[in-house]
Amino acid sequence: MLNDLPNSKQSAGLAHSLAATCAVLAFASFLLSSLIAQGLKLQMALMAAKKDVLKALVPINEKVIRFGMVATAIFTLAGTIFLTLSIIFLVELRLGALTCTTSSWSKYVAIPLATSVSIGVLVFMFSAIYAFFV
């Protein structure tokens, strides 16, 4: 749709590049978040294996766990934001630019997507902050 408009050849190329870039950044953020969480899990399992005590009584460096929790939460949020932006750029490619007055379908798709993702991000942020301080 964006390619059909006279002045949008350049916009279509830019939107496609931005969509691909945001998708790669989203994947990288989610992967980094998962690897940090897996590293924390591995650290706890290895410490429990070294000691002959219950897993609940294993001494754990709280600073490392807190740093890992914060890093995981930040990269999860970044991945969610980049993925949402990528989807919005793809919507612009298929249905028309959000600023275009001839097509309102892109707004009908992008606004509910951005709203629902924003609510999810806020719930995640508050629950992560609560878990961090409690």
C-alpha positions as CSV (number, residue, x, y, z in Angstrom):
1,M,0.0,0.0,0.0
2,L,2.8,2.4,0.9
3,N,4.5,1.7,-2.4
4,D,1.4,2.7,-4.4
5,L,1.5,6.3,-3.2
6,P,3.5,8.7,-5.4
7,N,5.8,10.1,-2.8
8,S,6.2,7.0,-0.7
9,K,8.9,5.0,-2.4
10,Q,11.5,6.5,-0.1
11,S,9.2,6.1,2.9
12,A,8.6,2.4,2.1
13,G,12.3,1.7,2.0
14,L,12.8,3.5,5.2
15,A,9.9,1.7,6.9
16,H,11.2,-1.6,5.7
17,S,14.7,-0.9,7.0
18,L,13.3,0.3,10.4
19,A,11.1,-2.8,10.7
20,A,14.0,-5.1,10.0
21,T,16.3,-3.2,12.4
22,C,13.7,-3.2,15.2
23,A,13.0,-6.9,14.7
24,V,16.8,-7.7,15.0
25,L,17.1,-5.5,18.1
26,A,14.0,-7.1,19.7
27,F,15.5,-10.6,19.1
28,A,18.9,-9.5,20.5
29,S,17.2,-8.0,23.6
30,F,15.1,-11.1,24.3
31,L,18.0,-13.4,23.7
32,L,20.3,-11.4,26.1
33,S,17.5,-11.3,28.7
34,S,17.1,-15.1,28.5
35,L,20.8,-15.7,28.6
36,I,21.2,-13.5,31.8
37,A,18.3,-15.3,33.5
38,Q,19.7,-18.7,32.4
39,G,23.1,-17.7,33.8
40,L,21.6,-16.8,37.2
41,K,19.7,-20.1,37.3
42,L,23.0,-22.0,36.4
43,Q,24.8,-20.1,39.2
44,M,22.2,-21.1,41.8
45,A,22.3,-24.7,40.6
46,L,26.1,-25.0,40.7
47,M,26.2,-23.5,44.2
48,A,23.6,-25.9,45.3
49,A,25.6,-28.8,43.8
50,K,28.8,-27.8,45.6
51,K,27.1,-27.7,49.0
52,D,25.4,-30.6,50.7
53,V,22.5,-28.5,51.9
54,L,18.9,-27.8,50.9
55,K,18.5,-25.6,47.8
56,A,16.7,-23.0,50.0
57,L,19.8,-22.7,52.2
58,V,22.4,-22.1,49.5
59,P,24.4,-18.9,50.1
60,I,23.8,-16.6,47.1
61,N,25.4,-13.3,46.4
62,E,22.3,-11.0,46.5
63,K,24.1,-8.2,44.5
64,V,24.6,-10.5,41.6
65,I,21.0,-11.7,41.7
66,R,19.6,-8.2,41.9
67,F,21.8,-7.0,39.1
68,G,20.7,-10.0,37.0
69,M,17.0,-9.2,37.8
70,V,17.4,-5.6,36.8
71,A,19.3,-6.4,33.6
72,T,16.8,-9.1,32.6
73,A,13.9,-6.7,33.2
74,I,15.5,-3.9,31.2
75,F,16.3,-6.1,28.2
76,T,12.8,-7.7,28.3
77,L,11.3,-4.2,28.2
78,A,13.6,-3.2,25.4
79,G,12.7,-6.3,23.4
80,T,9.0,-5.6,23.9
81,I,9.4,-2.0,22.7
82,F,11.5,-2.9,19.7
83,L,9.1,-5.7,18.7
84,T,6.1,-3.3,19.0
85,L,7.9,-0.7,16.8
86,S,8.7,-3.4,14.3
87,I,5.1,-4.4,14.0
88,I,4.0,-0.8,13.7
89,F,6.5,-0.3,10.9
90,L,5.1,-3.4,9.1
91,V,1.6,-2.1,9.6
92,E,2.6,1.1,7.9
93,L,4.1,-0.9,5.0
94,R,1.0,-2.9,4.5
95,L,-1.8,-0.4,5.3
96,G,-0.3,3.0,4.8
97,A,1.5,5.5,6.9
98,L,0.0,6.5,10.2
99,T,0.2,10.2,9.1
100,C,-1.6,9.5,5.9
101,T,-5.1,10.8,5.8
102,T,-6.3,8.5,3.0
103,S,-6.0,5.3,5.1
104,S,-7.2,5.1,8.6
105,W,-6.8,1.3,8.9
106,S,-3.3,1.7,10.0
107,K,-4.4,3.8,12.9
108,Y,-7.2,1.2,13.7
109,V,-4.4,-1.4,14.0
110,A,-1.5,0.6,15.6
111,I,-3.4,2.4,18.3
112,P,-4.9,-0.8,20.0
113,L,-1.5,-2.5,19.6
114,A,0.4,0.3,21.2
115,T,-2.2,0.7,24.0
116,S,-2.3,-3.0,24.9
117,V,1.5,-3.3,24.8
118,S,1.9,-0.1,26.9
119,I,-0.5,-1.6,29.6
120,G,1.5,-4.8,29.6
121,V,4.8,-3.0,29.9
122,L,3.4,-0.9,32.8
123,V,2.2,-4.1,34.6
124,F,5.5,-5.8,34.0
125,M,7.5,-2.8,35.2
126,F,5.5,-2.4,38.4
127,S,5.6,-6.1,39.2
128,A,9.4,-6.1,38.6
129,I,9.9,-3.1,40.8
130,Y,7.8,-4.7,43.5
131,A,9.8,-7.9,43.3
132,F,13.0,-6.0,43.4
133,F,12.2,-4.1,46.6
134,V,10.3,-6.8,48.5
